[in-house]
């Protein structure tokens, strides 16, 4: 039984972390898929309601509104809505002064509830969403909106790039690989997750949900269950500044996972009902196993210790100790694999 737990946990780790990407690549080459690149936008362009949920964003909201109004999009086809989530600062006042079309001053209810209120007030044929600290490229809205030329598409997310104060790209290999996986999933079926910096939804597809169920993870799989496609549009680019410290990044990741696990356990992500078979495999591989990775590592470590009398498992223990040692010394060693 211990050997079974060891090898099953190891196989699942290898699948989600190493083999899933090559599998998607091979399947896409075998099956083909829609060509890369956005479709041209139909004329006239749809009226878009661009929604920004804001909590204590007085320092950045004016820049966000200016960035939005500078998009390559007809002004009479763009409605800018700022949903102020109960903040007692000057966010609402500065949003109005910067030129937002509608500013909703709401009681504190969280980001999702603020977005819900903005959607109910919106008049657009397409709903676009962004964060107050995310700046869109001038041409970002056109390819994002063009994705909805396909009547099966209910959700589309763009590409967010993380930069430092000097504007230097700080994404790292991990994030670039994550976006590559998203592109493969989009071409083969639908994405399993999005991002809050740049995405859009058909009004008919929008869902109001439990406020702990953030849109980034909840909307794509829920819309797939309802017969829509959720796609990735890399030509629609937004930038965000990196969290300046590792402690801040830890808090951000902890907050993200505090929302992710409720979605997995009670938000419907684990239920296969409504998933096409390939998409169910994607959800299991990219989301469930990815989030379960810490537990799988603990199982591998515990069974390795229990089986350490055998040479193979002593070698496995040495590899794990080496990995942990590399992690502990990583911040102190300037050159490392």
Buried (B, 14 or more C-beta within 10 A) or exposed (E): EEEEBBEBBBEBBEBBEEEBBEBBEEBBEEEEEEEEEBBEBEEEBBBBBBBBBBBBBBEBBBBBBEBBBEBEBEEEBBBBBBBBBBBEBBBBBBBBEBEBBBBBBBEEBBBBBBBBBBBEBBEBBBBBBBBBBBBBBEBBBBBBBBBBEEEEBBBBBBBBBBBEEEEEEBBEEEBEEBBBBBBBBBBBBBBBBBBBBBBBBBEEBBBEBEBBBBBBBBBBBBBBBEEBBBBBBBBBBBBBBBBEEEEEEEEEEEEEEEBBBBBBEEBBBEEEEBBEEBBBBBBBBBBBBBBBBEEBBEBBBBBBEEBEEEEEBEEBBEEBEEEEEEEEEEEEEEEEE
